[in-house]
Amino acid sequence: MKLYANEVSSATSRVRIALALKGLNVETQSVNIFGADAESRQPEYRKVNPQGLVPALLTDEGTLITQSLAIIEYLNDFHPEPPLLPAKLEARALSRSVALAIASEIHALLPPRVALRLSAIPGVEANGIADWNRHWIREGLTAVEATIAGRRTGPFVAGDQPSVADIFLFPQAINTERAGIDLSQWPNIAEIVSNLRAIPAFADNAPAVRK
């Protein structure tokens, strides 16, 4: 398998965490995602992934899978142990809903292509983009905190083992701290992230800092 990736990308981080939890090794090709002339925006990469996004996984059968949740669920089916979705249906639904809340309601408003578009709007400067990011992070994580409060039955989002919810939460939490936002305002999230930091698969695959 071949993973098209970027070390700064939190979406890539999710897949790297899943691969580490599964003990799977894949070939990795780095793709630049920053700037108007980013590699991800070029026709050559669009032939690989028409969405122009990372991560993308090329399977051994030659099928390209895009979107981190789809990739992670493919890996979970491909290599079932350890499972990345809880056995109980309610916990499984909670895990997916938290993952989607982060991917669709927070991350979708923050990636480089959104910042690039905002920067092209007259009057929007770097500080305005940073404020935009912090606003949607705070609103999104407040909703996630309310979703999981009172429903946790273990050290992680949906039980005693990390699931796709934790895989999505951890990179977002790391980037939240880097944006200067204290996680302590969300006590459940802060506790879960603290527990995840102790797991090498998470700690070693956090999003890199952009140089």
C-alpha positions, 0 to 999 in steps of 0.5 A: 500500500502507498499513502500520499501524505503530509506530516503537518496535515491532521487528516494524515495524522489520523491515518498514521495513528491508525496504521501504528495501532494496527502495526502496519507499514506502508510506502509513504509519498509526501505531498506539499499542501501549502501555498497557491502553487502547492503540489496538491493543487497541480494537475499531476497530483489531481490525476492521483486524487481528483480532490487534491487532498491528503491523505489518499491510500493506494491499496495493493489492488490498485484502488485509491481510497480518499478521505481519512475516515474511509481509509481508516475503516478500510484498514480496520476491515483489512486488518481487524485487530485491534478493532478501531470501532467499539463492539456495542452499536451505541458506542460505535455510533458515538465514535463515528459521530465524534469523528465526523463532528471533527472532520466535517464541522471543525477541520473542514473550515480550517485547511490550507485551501480555506485559508488561501481563499480567505486571504484572497478576500479584501480586508482579510489578513493573517490575524483575521484568519487566525481568529476564524480558525480559533472561533470554529475550533472553540465552537466545534470542540464545545459541541464535542465536549457536550456530546461525550459528557456523561456518556464515557465509560472508560478512559477514551471517548467510547470505552476502554480502547481507543477508537476512530473518535480518539484518532480524530480527536487527538490531532485536532487537540494538538493543533488546538493547543498550538493555536493557543487554546487551552484544552482545560475548558473541555475537561473530558477532552483534556482527560482523554487527550492526556490518556492518548499522549501516553500511547506511542501510536498517538504521541509519535504520529501527532501532526508536525509543526509547519516549518 
